[in-house]
Amino acid sequence: MWLLDFLQNLSLTTMFLVILAIGLALCWIIILLVRSGVRCFSLDPKIPLPIRDTLIDSISAIFALMMAFSAAGIWNDISQANTAIQRESNALENVLALARSLPADLSEKMREVVNGYARQVLRRDWPAMASKIPVDDPIYEASDRLLVDLVNTVSAEQSRIAALPTVAPLLAQIVEARSARLVRITIASAGVSIAQWMAMLMIALGALFTVALCHNSNFAGQALAMTLYTFVGTAAFFVILAHDRPFVGAISVSPAPIVQLTTAR
């Protein structure tokens, strides 16, 4: 959804102001629609409509539950993504360190594969993760294949290196890197779905319409109540937007640990 991509790539301050501006625009459009609708139906705008305040409470409760349900799990995604990337980087650094105990030609080959893997992650995996491409997409196969190549390389040289005590830890670190990689791309493809965003938006609009109807007999009270409700709703949407995609935006996860591997020796 292009609007989400646009908003989540803004700075935090700009994102909040843009969301607030959109919210206030919708707020006043709803006020105009409600007041125009009352006149169209020949109702007296000074007489309160038969809409109870308890309806606002009910819709607000549904909105809060929907926000909580949609946001469940995203709060720790950035921390988990950082941890996964650090695990992946540390495991591959350990691979390079353990590979120094191998014959020179094999050690050099493994170093080249690790460097190539890091470049592959930055060139293909990172943009794919920013776009929330699903875990099973073929775009991720190239990087995984390089880690499999490391295992195959070690296995093919068993006759030469089987007696070395570093072989078992070396394979364990490659497996650890694959595990961390899977966690990384799984977190990237998670988050709030389009259906959830649409549901939250419709419930929020429903709540604003209800507030406008309940306070239609008092324009100043209507405008104040709508503005306050819009500000609160904007804050809720802002928090979820800022945390929804760990690899996009001002607080996105840095690829620095992977970048270091492109030149590691």
Secondary structure, 3 states (H helix, E strand, C coil): CHHHHHHHCCCHHHHHHHHHHHHHHHHHHHHHHHHHHHHHCCCCCCCCCCCCHHHHHHHHHHHHHHHHHHHCCCCCHHHHHHHHHHHHHHHHHHHHHHHCCCCHHHHHHHHHHHHHHHHHHHHHHHHHHHCCCCCCCHHHHHHHHHHHHHHHHHHHCHHHHCCCCCHHHHHHHHHHHHHHHHHHHHHHCCCCCHHHHHHHHHHHHHHHHHHHHHCCCCHHHHHHHHHHHHHHHHHHHHHHHHHHCCCCCCCCCCCHHHHHHCCCC
